[in-house]
Amino acid sequence: MPSAISTDVLIVGAGVAGLWLNARLRRQGFSTVLVESATLGGGQTVKSQGIIHGGAKYALHGALTGASEAIADMPRRWREALAGDGELDLSGVRLLSEAHYLWSPGTLAGNLTSFFASKAVRGRVDQVKGDQLPPALQDKRFKGKVYRLAELVVDVPSLIQRLADLAGDGLLAGQNIEPWLEGGVLVGLKVDEREIRAQRIVLSAGAGTAALLEALGLSQPAMQRRPLHMIIAKGPGLKPLYAHCLGGGTKPRITVTTHPAADGQWVWYLGGDIAEAEGVAREPAEQIATAQKELGQLLPWIDLGTVQWATLRVDRAEPLQTGLTRPDNAFLAEQGRLLVGWPTKLALAPDFADRVINALQRDGIQPGHQAPLPALPKPPLGVPAWEQLLP
């Protein structure tokens, strides 16, 4: 049987929430072990679009919402970390775009007037024209308007790699996770029969958290899944574009981010309203045809003739909300030494870490003096969906 381990904080789930928290704790002197049953960031994290939202997306109807307030400070915190002088040193992580854009293809001035007057975007939105436009929109046939948001887009694979580097010797690949009880009290976990004792245990395994709670004999906190049906396009005619295309409603009609493929081509990763309710109900071929029609109408100058297409179904795992609505903040619930949570969005990983660290401070949990960890089997890095679906 593998040797037992004692650590300050044991984290299960190495998506962005677990990885960010792990790096924060280690920087503060805590010993940690971070367990992952599959690949690092391989669940929702590597399937995200990499946008570090600042709230503008949630204020398209002109009102300041709880979501826009909660997330407003995230771009600043990420920028500081990416510059190497924030709560983490993320220097070396590839930045795909210094800004995300709002793109109005026609005359949608009506629903934008109240939006630009809202506190959520005041001082953080500027109209751009000419050579300031994203490359994909620099065509004489483009008649819409484009606004630059103070939000950025990160390359998620390089983010996962950097956070994995910051994890040092504390990453552990483990399949079978069981509770370790003493006198009926949870004191740690058994991971592939290796006993790991911890002052606190954090479950941050996204969609896998429900099964972990069941293994621990718990039914709360309850989890919800909100599905997406994303579209992936790869081809030599695609040019960089990071933008929400506005429709007539309160959600972006389509959200486009652009990512580098291993073969040197650009990949467009498409979400927004097209990937939600009606998109989820479509079969892959119908979803691709819908995307082709949308892009053909919005960007007729882009050559889609040699583009490869695929779709990807993603389940966003979150704490259960009334009516399956999207939570505004990161979420954390506490049960003794067990902490359970979801970050809700990639951008809110710092918020999730704050909540865990605040709970540790409130309970007087301090870094202990732990023995060096033995050599542990390491989980591999997650691979972007387009490298698997469109090699």
C-alpha positions as CSV (number, residue, x, y, z in Angstrom):
1,M,0.0,0.0,0.0
2,P,1.3,3.5,-0.8
3,S,2.6,5.5,2.1
4,A,0.2,7.9,3.9
5,I,0.4,11.6,3.4
6,S,-0.4,14.5,5.7
7,T,-1.1,17.9,4.2
8,D,-2.7,21.2,5.1
9,V,-5.3,21.3,2.2
10,L,-6.3,18.4,0.0
11,I,-8.0,19.6,-3.2
12,V,-9.9,17.3,-5.6
13,G,-10.4,18.5,-9.1
14,A,-7.7,20.2,-11.2
15,G,-9.7,22.5,-13.4
16,V,-9.0,26.2,-13.2
17,A,-10.7,26.5,-9.8
18,G,-8.5,23.8,-8.2
19,L,-5.3,24.8,-9.9
20,W,-5.7,28.5,-9.1
21,L,-6.6,27.8,-5.4
22,N,-3.7,25.4,-5.1
23,A,-1.3,28.0,-6.4
24,R,-2.7,30.7,-4.1
25,L,-2.4,28.4,-1.0
26,R,1.2,27.3,-1.9
27,R,2.2,30.9,-2.3
28,Q,0.9,31.5,1.3
29,G,2.9,28.7,2.7
30,F,0.3,26.0,2.9
31,S,1.2,22.4,1.9
32,T,-1.3,21.0,-0.6
33,V,-2.1,17.9,-2.6
34,L,-4.2,18.4,-5.7
35,V,-5.9,15.2,-7.0
36,E,-7.2,14.8,-10.6
37,S,-8.8,11.6,-12.0
38,A,-8.5,12.5,-15.7
39,T,-6.5,15.4,-17.1
40,L,-5.4,18.8,-15.8
41,G,-8.0,21.3,-17.0
42,G,-9.6,18.7,-19.2
43,G,-13.2,19.3,-18.2
44,Q,-14.9,22.6,-18.5
45,T,-11.6,24.6,-18.3
46,V,-10.1,23.6,-21.6
47,K,-13.5,23.8,-23.2
48,S,-14.0,27.4,-22.2
49,Q,-13.4,30.3,-24.7
50,G,-10.8,31.9,-22.5
51,I,-12.6,35.2,-22.1
52,I,-11.9,37.0,-18.8
53,H,-15.4,38.7,-18.5
54,G,-15.8,42.0,-16.7
55,G,-19.6,42.1,-16.7
56,A,-20.4,43.8,-20.0
57,K,-22.0,40.7,-21.4
58,Y,-24.5,40.7,-18.5
59,A,-25.7,44.3,-19.0
60,L,-26.8,44.2,-22.6
61,H,-30.4,45.1,-21.5
62,G,-29.0,48.3,-19.9
63,A,-29.4,47.3,-16.2
64,L,-26.6,46.7,-13.7
65,T,-27.0,43.1,-12.6
66,G,-25.6,41.1,-9.7
67,A,-23.5,39.2,-12.2
68,S,-21.9,42.3,-13.7
69,E,-21.1,43.6,-10.2
70,A,-19.6,40.4,-9.0
71,I,-17.3,39.9,-12.0
72,A,-16.3,43.5,-12.6
73,D,-12.9,43.3,-10.9
74,M,-11.8,40.1,-12.5
75,P,-10.0,41.5,-15.6
76,R,-7.8,43.7,-13.4
77,R,-6.8,40.8,-11.2
78,W,-6.0,38.6,-14.1
79,R,-4.0,41.3,-15.9
80,E,-1.9,41.8,-12.8
81,A,-1.3,38.1,-12.5
82,L,-0.4,37.8,-16.2
83,A,2.1,40.7,-15.8
84,G,3.7,38.7,-13.0
85,D,2.9,41.1,-10.2
86,G,-0.6,39.9,-9.0
87,E,-1.8,37.3,-6.5
88,L,-0.1,34.7,-8.8
89,D,2.7,34.9,-11.2
90,L,1.2,33.9,-14.5
91,S,3.9,35.5,-16.6
92,G,4.5,33.4,-19.7
93,V,0.8,32.5,-20.2
94,R,-0.1,33.4,-23.8
95,L,-2.5,36.3,-24.1
96,L,-4.6,35.8,-27.3
97,S,-6.2,39.2,-27.2
98,E,-5.8,42.3,-25.1
99,A,-9.5,43.0,-25.6
100,H,-12.8,41.4,-26.3
101,Y,-15.2,43.3,-28.6
102,L,-18.9,44.0,-29.0
103,W,-19.9,43.8,-32.6
104,S,-23.2,45.2,-33.9
105,P,-23.7,44.0,-37.5
106,G,-26.4,46.4,-38.4
107,T,-28.5,49.2,-36.9
108,L,-29.1,47.9,-33.4
109,A,-28.8,51.3,-31.8
110,G,-32.0,50.9,-29.8
111,N,-30.9,48.2,-27.3
112,L,-27.4,49.6,-27.2
113,T,-28.4,53.1,-25.9
114,S,-29.3,52.0,-22.4
115,F,-26.4,49.5,-22.4
116,F,-23.7,52.2,-23.0
117,A,-25.4,54.4,-20.3
118,S,-25.1,51.6,-17.7
119,K,-22.6,51.7,-14.9
120,A,-21.4,48.3,-15.9
121,V,-19.6,49.6,-19.0
122,R,-19.0,53.2,-18.4
123,G,-15.4,54.0,-18.9
124,R,-14.7,50.5,-20.2
125,V,-16.0,50.7,-23.7
126,D,-14.6,52.5,-26.7
127,Q,-15.7,52.4,-30.4
128,V,-13.1,51.3,-32.8
129,K,-12.8,51.8,-36.6
130,G,-10.5,51.2,-39.5
131,D,-7.3,49.4,-38.7
132,Q,-8.3,49.2,-35.1
133,L,-11.0,46.7,-36.0
134,P,-10.4,43.0,-35.4
135,P,-8.7,41.5,-38.5
136,A,-11.8,39.5,-39.5
137,L,-13.9,42.7,-39.7
138,Q,-11.4,44.7,-41.7
139,D,-13.3,44.6,-45.0
140,K,-15.0,47.4,-46.9
141,R,-18.2,45.4,-46.9
142,F,-18.4,45.6,-43.1
143,K,-21.1,48.1,-42.2
144,G,-21.6,47.5,-38.5
145,K,-20.1,49.1,-35.3
146,V,-17.5,47.6,-33.0
147,Y,-16.8,48.5,-29.4
148,R,-13.6,47.5,-27.5
149,L,-14.2,46.0,-24.0
150,A,-11.6,46.1,-21.3
151,E,-11.6,42.3,-21.2
152,L,-8.9,39.9,-22.3
153,V,-8.8,36.5,-23.8
154,V,-6.2,34.0,-22.6
155,D,-4.8,30.8,-24.2
156,V,-6.3,28.2,-21.8
157,P,-3.7,25.4,-22.5
158,S,-0.8,27.7,-21.6
159,L,-2.7,28.8,-18.5
160,I,-3.2,25.2,-17.4
161,Q,0.5,24.5,-18.0
162,R,1.6,27.5,-15.9
163,L,-0.7,26.6,-13.0
164,A,0.5,23.0,-13.2
165,D,4.1,24.3,-12.9
166,L,3.1,26.3,-9.8
167,A,1.7,23.1,-8.3
168,G,5.2,21.8,-7.8
169,D,5.3,18.2,-6.4
170,G,1.7,18.3,-5.2
171,L,-0.2,16.9,-8.2
172,L,-1.6,13.4,-7.9
173,A,-3.3,11.3,-10.5
174,G,-6.0,9.2,-8.7
175,Q,-9.0,7.2,-9.8
176,N,-10.7,5.8,-6.8
177,I,-11.5,8.3,-4.1
178,E,-13.1,7.2,-0.8
179,P,-13.6,8.9,2.5
180,W,-11.1,8.4,5.3
181,L,-13.1,8.4,8.6
182,E,-11.9,8.3,12.2
183,G,-14.6,7.9,14.8
184,G,-17.1,8.7,12.2
185,V,-15.5,12.0,11.3
186,L,-14.0,12.8,7.9
187,V,-10.2,13.4,8.4
188,G,-9.0,12.9,4.8
189,L,-9.5,10.8,1.7
190,K,-8.2,7.5,0.4
191,V,-6.9,8.0,-3.2
192,D,-6.2,4.7,-4.9
193,E,-5.7,3.3,-1.3
194,R,-3.3,6.0,-0.4
195,E,-4.4,7.7,2.8
196,I,-4.2,11.5,2.7
197,R,-5.0,13.4,5.9
198,A,-5.7,17.1,5.7
199,Q,-6.9,20.1,7.8
200,R,-9.4,20.9,5.1
201,I,-10.6,19.1,2.0
202,V,-11.9,21.1,-1.0
203,L,-14.0,19.5,-3.8
204,S,-13.6,21.6,-7.0
205,A,-14.2,18.8,-9.5
206,G,-16.9,20.5,-11.6
207,A,-19.3,17.9,-13.0
208,G,-17.5,15.3,-11.0
209,T,-18.3,16.8,-7.7
210,A,-21.8,15.2,-7.6
211,A,-20.3,11.7,-7.7
212,L,-17.7,12.6,-5.1
213,L,-20.4,13.9,-2.7
214,E,-22.3,10.6,-3.2
215,A,-19.2,8.7,-2.4
216,L,-19.0,10.7,0.8
217,G,-22.6,9.9,1.6
218,L,-23.7,13.5,1.1
219,S,-26.5,15.0,-1.0
220,Q,-25.7,18.7,-0.5
221,P,-24.9,21.0,-2.0
222,A,-27.0,20.1,-5.0
223,M,-25.5,20.6,-8.5
224,Q,-27.1,21.7,-11.8
225,R,-25.9,21.2,-15.4
226,R,-26.5,23.9,-18.0
227,P,-25.6,22.4,-21.4
228,L,-24.0,24.1,-24.4
229,H,-23.5,22.9,-28.0
230,M,-20.4,24.7,-29.2
231,I,-19.2,24.9,-32.8
232,I,-15.6,24.5,-33.9
233,A,-14.3,25.7,-37.3
234,K,-10.8,25.5,-38.7
235,G,-9.5,26.7,-42.0
236,P,-6.9,28.8,-43.8
237,G,-9.4,31.6,-44.5
238,L,-10.2,32.4,-40.9
239,K,-8.7,35.5,-39.3
240,P,-8.5,36.5,-35.6
241,L,-11.8,37.6,-34.1
242,Y,-12.7,37.9,-30.4
243,A,-16.2,39.4,-30.2
244,H,-19.8,39.1,-29.1
245,C,-22.0,39.7,-32.1
246,L,-25.1,41.5,-30.8
247,G,-28.6,40.4,-31.8
248,G,-31.9,41.9,-30.8
249,G,-32.0,40.3,-27.3
250,T,-30.1,40.5,-24.1
251,K,-27.7,37.7,-25.0
252,P,-25.0,37.8,-27.7
253,R,-26.3,36.3,-30.9
254,I,-22.9,34.6,-31.4
255,T,-19.6,34.8,-29.5
256,V,-16.4,34.1,-31.5
257,T,-13.0,33.4,-30.1
258,T,-9.9,32.4,-32.1
259,H,-7.3,29.9,-31.0
260,P,-4.1,28.6,-32.5
261,A,-4.2,25.0,-33.7
262,A,-1.1,22.8,-33.6
263,D,-0.9,22.8,-37.4
264,G,-0.6,26.6,-37.5
265,Q,-4.1,27.3,-38.6
266,W,-6.6,29.4,-36.7
267,V,-9.6,27.8,-35.0
268,W,-12.9,29.7,-34.4
269,Y,-14.7,28.5,-31.3
270,L,-18.3,29.7,-31.4
271,G,-20.7,30.1,-28.5
272,G,-23.3,32.6,-27.4
273,D,-27.0,32.2,-28.0
274,I,-26.4,29.9,-30.9
275,A,-24.9,27.3,-28.5
276,E,-27.7,27.6,-25.9
277,A,-31.3,26.3,-25.7
278,E,-32.1,25.8,-29.4
279,G,-28.6,24.9,-30.2
280,V,-28.5,22.2,-27.5
281,A,-31.6,20.6,-29.1
282,R,-30.0,20.5,-32.6
283,E,-28.1,17.5,-33.9
284,P,-24.5,18.2,-34.8
285,A,-25.1,18.5,-38.6
286,E,-27.9,20.9,-38.0
287,Q,-25.9,23.0,-35.6
288,I,-23.0,23.2,-38.1
289,A,-25.5,24.3,-40.8
290,T,-26.9,26.9,-38.5
291,A,-23.4,28.3,-37.8
292,Q,-22.5,28.3,-41.5
293,K,-25.7,30.3,-42.3
294,E,-25.0,32.8,-39.5
295,L,-21.4,33.4,-40.5
296,G,-22.4,33.6,-44.2
297,Q,-24.8,36.4,-43.4
298,L,-22.6,38.2,-40.9
299,L,-19.2,37.8,-42.6
300,P,-19.8,37.1,-46.3
301,W,-16.2,38.1,-47.2
302,I,-14.7,35.2,-45.1
303,D,-14.0,32.1,-47.2
304,L,-15.7,29.2,-45.5
305,G,-15.2,26.9,-48.5
306,T,-12.2,25.0,-47.0
307,V,-13.2,25.1,-43.4
308,Q,-13.5,21.9,-41.3
309,W,-16.3,21.8,-38.8
310,A,-17.2,20.0,-35.6
311,T,-19.4,20.5,-32.6
312,L,-18.7,20.0,-28.9
313,R,-21.3,19.4,-26.1
314,V,-20.3,21.0,-22.8
315,D,-22.0,20.7,-19.5
316,R,-21.5,23.7,-17.3
317,A,-21.6,22.3,-13.7
318,E,-22.8,24.8,-11.1
319,P,-24.6,24.9,-7.7
320,L,-28.3,24.3,-8.2
321,Q,-30.3,27.5,-8.8
322,T,-34.0,28.2,-9.0
323,G,-35.1,27.8,-12.6
324,L,-31.5,26.6,-13.6
325,T,-30.4,30.2,-13.9
326,R,-26.7,31.0,-14.0
327,P,-25.1,31.9,-10.6
328,D,-23.7,35.4,-10.2
329,N,-20.6,34.4,-8.2
330,A,-18.3,31.6,-7.4
331,F,-19.9,29.3,-4.8
332,L,-18.6,27.6,-1.7
333,A,-20.4,25.5,0.9
334,E,-18.8,24.2,4.1
335,Q,-19.5,21.0,6.1
336,G,-16.9,20.5,8.8
337,R,-13.5,20.2,7.3
338,L,-15.1,19.6,3.8
339,L,-15.5,22.6,1.5
340,V,-17.4,22.2,-1.8
341,G,-17.7,24.6,-4.6
342,W,-17.8,25.7,-8.2
343,P,-16.2,28.8,-9.8
344,T,-19.2,29.3,-12.2
345,K,-16.9,30.8,-14.9
346,L,-13.2,30.7,-15.8
347,A,-12.9,34.4,-14.9
348,L,-14.1,33.8,-11.4
349,A,-11.4,31.4,-10.3
350,P,-9.8,34.2,-8.1
351,D,-13.2,34.7,-6.4
352,F,-13.4,31.0,-5.7
353,A,-9.9,31.0,-4.1
354,D,-10.9,34.0,-2.0
355,R,-13.8,32.2,-0.5
356,V,-11.7,29.2,0.4
357,I,-8.9,31.3,1.9
358,N,-11.4,33.4,3.9
359,A,-12.9,30.2,5.3
360,L,-9.4,29.0,6.4
361,Q,-8.6,32.3,8.0
362,R,-11.9,32.4,9.8
363,D,-11.3,28.9,11.2
364,G,-7.7,29.7,12.2
365,I,-6.2,27.2,9.8
366,Q,-2.5,27.9,9.5
367,P,0.3,26.3,7.4
368,G,1.7,23.4,9.2
369,H,5.2,21.8,9.1
370,Q,4.8,18.9,6.7
371,A,7.2,16.3,5.5
372,P,8.3,16.4,1.9
373,L,5.9,14.6,-0.4
374,P,6.9,11.3,-2.0
375,A,7.1,11.0,-5.8
376,L,3.5,11.0,-6.9
377,P,2.0,9.9,-10.3
378,K,1.1,13.0,-12.2
379,P,-2.0,13.6,-14.3
380,P,-1.5,14.7,-17.9
381,L,-2.5,18.0,-19.4
382,G,-5.9,18.4,-21.0
383,V,-5.9,18.7,-24.8
384,P,-8.1,21.3,-26.6
385,A,-11.2,19.8,-28.3
386,W,-10.2,21.0,-31.8
387,E,-6.9,19.0,-31.6
388,Q,-9.0,15.9,-31.0
389,L,-12.0,16.6,-33.3
390,L,-10.1,18.4,-36.1
391,P,-6.6,17.0,-36.1
